[in-house]
């Protein structure tokens, strides 16, 4: 049974993590300005290897498991012993981003969010010495999951030290989860795929991290915005918040029914319904249409306080001005659905 979660107000806006450019302080200022109710620690992939989600998470894992070593390749990351410079750089950037955020967090009241890549997506995106995804090595995945649980706990504690009044949300991003479950993670040949992983195994590894976050008195969030997101598995981990793409969920009858159950249960929801390349000519009503259609189809008269609005991806590919436009659109979607479907928000 998942414990519920309440956002500061219904349809509050928050982000996914990645931001444009390479200036941590400037990116943090943008996040704080646009997503002030639920701000998050930034990720800046434009810095290069180590600024990306895989490199950042690998650095966290190496910080708790000294035997975990990775290096960069032309395709991304693989197990190896020559990547110490890249990992040191990744750790330095993470520390810089946390420092920038903590300057703000000390005076913030309310929830804050920090991100890491989940174990299944990490394994899917790191290669072994043969150039194949670690997803094929059950022992390696188990080691990654164990290290990720410890790293998530340490990450939560680091942010908690700076937050005076509010819950810390550890956002576990799992973009590869559907492909892992469906056996669609490509082999190096590009023609064959690694074997599908059993749902119970996927859930067990994620639950390990969720439990570690809960033991650290923080809130675990699992997000998969890919088509076919396994909502029931995500809920089964015990996570207090799950994140999915609202339009993708409406294309699958099973995912739609699962989302309905989650909506009514009070589990926190991060609904991605704003394109991360927003057309500024679209009206607020147009941008909010997917969420409003879902509510109308489900027969919900009000948007509850367990629902938050996010972009459908990170914003690293945009200019700072483009990122602000998407973030502002998330806020405006919230305004539209609150005006149509809930009591006015005060304060």
PyMOL commands that set and color helices and strands:
alter all, ss='L'
color gray80, all
select helices_A, chain A and resi 24-34+45-47+53-64+84-105+119-125+134-136+138-160+177-182+199-215+231-236+246-250+253-265+284-287+289-298+320-341
alter helices_A, ss='H'
color red, helices_A
select strands_A, chain A and resi 12-13+70-73+76-79+112-117+126-127+168-173+219-223+241-245+268-274+307-311
alter strands_A, ss='S'
color yellow, strands_A
deselect
rebuild
show_as cartoon
